[in-house]
Amino acid sequence: MPKDFLKGANDEYDVIVIGSGLAGMTSANILGRAGYSVLLLEQHYKLGGMATWFKRPGGHIFDVSLHGFPYGMIKSCRRYWSPEIAAAIVPLKNIRFDNPMFSLTTTYNRDDFTRLLTDRFDVAPATVKAFFDTARGMNFYDDQAMTTGQLFEQFFPGRQDVVRLLMEPIVYANGSTLEDPAITYGIVFSNFMSKGVYTFEGGTDRLIQMMEAELLANQVDVRIKCDVEKINLRQGRVASVTVNGRTIKARSVISNANLRATIFRLLGEEQLDRQFVDQAREVRLNNSSTQVYMALKPGETVDESTGDLLFSSTAREFRTDLLLNRDVTSRTYSFYYPRTRPDGRERTLLVSSTNAHFQDWSDLSDEEYQASKADLIETTLDAVETYVPNIRRRLAHVEASTPRTFRHYTQHVAGASFGTKFEGLAISRGLPEQVKGLYHAGSVGIIMSGWLGAINYGVIVANDVDSMLMAAATSAPASS
Ligand SMILES: Cc1cc2nc3c(=O)[nH]c(=O)nc-3n(C[C@H](O)[C@H](O)[C@H](O)COP(=O)(O)OP(=O)(O)OC[C@H]3O[C@@H](n4cnc5c(N)ncnc54)[C@H](O)[C@@H]3O)c2cc1C
């Protein structure tokens, strides 16, 4: 008989969270800690969603999305997770850029960028200050008509090199382009500039283990291999979910699944206003990614001056569409030195990431797909050679992932790595007005994606759910 992954689960909860990405887990943790009964349902056999890792024989552990996040993670993790989780967040030392326009190493914060922009790129100090202040002052309620491209043109007209320095890491960090609203750039860039780029010591596996322990300590009922098929309503209100052949009731449901999957697959458009459905249909997905994972043989090392994060490109000019092109010219390398996992085996690993279009991979036959993956690996190894000489001889293991891989493991529509474009935020926030008790928490709107964005969005939505449940409790007639 197949294993019952819902064995012992209740028939009813205050809150059901669909998906254990960072946003879903954070909402579940906050609501569990507040005393609500919470069921967390994850379709995969592992928690974490895109915040994931995998192991290969020989003691190699690859991180998929642990490349860097802003300092704000410390505060969010301390408040909404635990002091131990916050204490493991440490700065990355060397952020490197290497492209035909410039090669440099930076600590990637405001002081160092001010130095670089004035001394090396010869921009007037007053312009640099005004740019930082403008980016820092942006918030969600600002006029969203200005694009990131226009913002750059205002401060650095005609300076492709400056735009490249300022934009390349953000394109990688959240898939945004020069055509997206400037606010999506300003908020994310300023978050990083406040204190540089941070990582989690011990790796993603340690973080997710610590989060799972915290969820269990807060009495959250955590279930893996539970693929939610349907969110069910009664009289326009969320009532239950259908999962693994059971119907489990809930006073509220938070979906951490992809926004479009939540609306069109789990809920069904017939439940919603036509206008809302039309707007939801217009929401653009963010791009997906390809990655090549490389483990060096035991004993093989790379000098740490090579960088922790290395933005490398052979493209002569900077265009955001080139960063997505199937003909890869830009790669972001993350180096994982043995200090990444101080308690693990001494290993040096390298992950090359490139933003990618789902369509470039989705329609390939199996044979073409395997050939494309092999080509991705070979061309990446050629490119890495510049930074890690004789890489092929020193390799213990190499493999690749594609947009198809990301879709397979997370069910994200089109394998989107960073949720949706900006317009997704209003739809995600508007869902509870359409269906009482139904919320969405997960990568949307660029601002709410990435590790920090997803966690912070999980906090916002947990607060909304808490307010709704409290209001419902006070307005309910007292039982006699
Ligand atoms: C290659 C790559 C590199 C990245 N690099 C970085 C980085 O360096 N820094 C950074 O900050 N961010 C990075 N990100 C982005 C970051 O990982 C994500 O934005 C974040 O983890 C998303 O969290 P989320 O809460 O939106 O949920 P997701 O991680 O998208 O998780 C959603 C979860 O819902 C589950 N689910 C879906 N449907 C169902 C269903 N029907 N039933 C049950 N469960 C379901 C999925 O299995 C998944 O576990 C990267 C992402 C990728 C792909």
The ligand as a Tripos MOL2 file, in Angstrom:
@<TRIPOS>MOLECULE
LIG
   53    58     1     0     0
SMALL
NO_CHARGES

@<TRIPOS>ATOM
      1 C1         18.6990   29.4220   -9.9090 C.3       1 LIG1
      2 C2         18.1800   30.3590   -8.8790 C.ar      1 LIG1
      3 C3         19.0520   31.1970   -8.2140 C.ar      1 LIG1
      4 C4         18.5700   32.0770   -7.2380 C.ar      1 LIG1
      5 N1         19.4550   32.8460   -6.5600 N.ar      1 LIG1
      6 C5         19.0330   33.6280   -5.5470 C.ar      1 LIG1
      7 C6         19.9480   34.3740   -4.7600 C.ar      1 LIG1
      8 O1         21.1440   34.3210   -4.9520 O.2       1 LIG1
      9 N2         19.4710   35.1610   -3.7740 N.ar      1 LIG1
     10 C7         18.1540   35.2410   -3.5010 C.ar      1 LIG1
     11 O2         17.7800   35.9730   -2.5900 O.2       1 LIG1
     12 N3         17.2480   34.5390   -4.2290 N.ar      1 LIG1
     13 C8         17.6610   33.7430   -5.2400 C.ar      1 LIG1
     14 N4         16.7660   33.0210   -5.9840 N.ar      1 LIG1
     15 C9         15.3300   33.2270   -5.7670 C.3       1 LIG1
     16 C10        14.8080   32.6020   -4.4880 C.3       1 LIG1
     17 O3         15.3200   31.3030   -4.3300 O.3       1 LIG1
     18 C11        13.2970   32.5710   -4.5560 C.3       1 LIG1
     19 O4         12.8000   33.8600   -4.8840 O.3       1 LIG1
     20 C12        12.6400   32.1480   -3.2540 C.3       1 LIG1
     21 O5         13.2960   31.0450   -2.6720 O.3       1 LIG1
     22 C13        11.1990   31.8240   -3.5700 C.3       1 LIG1
     23 O6         10.4750   31.5450   -2.4220 O.3       1 LIG1
     24 P1          8.9070   31.3920   -2.4880 P.3       1 LIG1
     25 O7          8.4100   31.4980   -1.1170 O.co2     1 LIG1
     26 O8          8.3480   32.3350   -3.5030 O.co2     1 LIG1
     27 O9          8.6000   29.9310   -2.9270 O.3       1 LIG1
     28 P2          9.2200   28.8230   -3.8700 P.3       1 LIG1
     29 O10        10.6290   28.6090   -3.5240 O.co2     1 LIG1
     30 O11         8.8730   29.1280   -5.2480 O.co2     1 LIG1
     31 O12         8.4240   27.5520   -3.3520 O.3       1 LIG1
     32 C14         7.0900   27.2690   -3.6420 C.3       1 LIG1
     33 C15         6.8150   25.9090   -3.0280 C.3       1 LIG1
     34 O13         5.4590   25.5500   -3.2630 O.3       1 LIG1
     35 C16         5.4340   24.1520   -3.5690 C.3       1 LIG1
     36 N5          4.1920   23.8830   -4.3040 N.ar      1 LIG1
     37 C17         3.8350   24.3860   -5.5010 C.ar      1 LIG1
     38 N6          2.6290   23.9220   -5.8460 N.ar      1 LIG1
     39 C18         2.2100   23.1120   -4.8360 C.ar      1 LIG1
     40 C19         1.0300   22.3320   -4.6140 C.ar      1 LIG1
     41 N7          0.0310   22.2990   -5.4910 N.pl3     1 LIG1
     42 N8          0.9350   21.5960   -3.4580 N.ar      1 LIG1
     43 C20         1.9330   21.6190   -2.5360 C.ar      1 LIG1
     44 N9          3.0830   22.3390   -2.7210 N.ar      1 LIG1
     45 C21         3.2060   23.0750   -3.8520 C.ar      1 LIG1
     46 C22         6.6800   23.9380   -4.3900 C.3       1 LIG1
     47 O14         7.0580   22.5720   -4.4590 O.3       1 LIG1
     48 C23         7.6800   24.7910   -3.6120 C.3       1 LIG1
     49 O15         8.2940   24.0730   -2.5660 O.3       1 LIG1
     50 C24        17.1970   32.1280   -6.9530 C.ar      1 LIG1
     51 C25        16.3200   31.2550   -7.6120 C.ar      1 LIG1
     52 C26        16.8050   30.3790   -8.5580 C.ar      1 LIG1
     53 C27        15.8660   29.4410   -9.2250 C.3       1 LIG1
@<TRIPOS>BOND
     1     1     2 1
     2     2     3 ar
     3     2    52 ar
     4     3     4 ar
     5     4     5 ar
     6     4    50 ar
     7     5     6 ar
     8     6     7 ar
     9     6    13 1
    10     7     8 2
    11     7     9 ar
    12     9    10 ar
    13    10    11 2
    14    10    12 ar
    15    12    13 ar
    16    13    14 ar
    17    14    15 1
    18    14    50 ar
    19    15    16 1
    20    16    17 1
    21    16    18 1
    22    18    19 1
    23    18    20 1
    24    20    21 1
    25    20    22 1
    26    22    23 1
    27    23    24 1
    28    24    25 2
    29    24    26 1
    30    24    27 1
    31    27    28 1
    32    28    29 2
    33    28    30 1
    34    28    31 1
    35    31    32 1
    36    32    33 1
    37    33    34 1
    38    33    48 1
    39    34    35 1
    40    35    36 1
    41    35    46 1
    42    36    37 ar
    43    36    45 ar
    44    37    38 ar
    45    38    39 ar
    46    39    40 ar
    47    39    45 ar
    48    40    41 1
    49    40    42 ar
    50    42    43 ar
    51    43    44 ar
    52    44    45 ar
    53    46    47 1
    54    46    48 1
    55    48    49 1
    56    50    51 ar
    57    51    52 ar
    58    52    53 1
@<TRIPOS>SUBSTRUCTURE
     1 LIG1         1 GROUP 0 **** ****
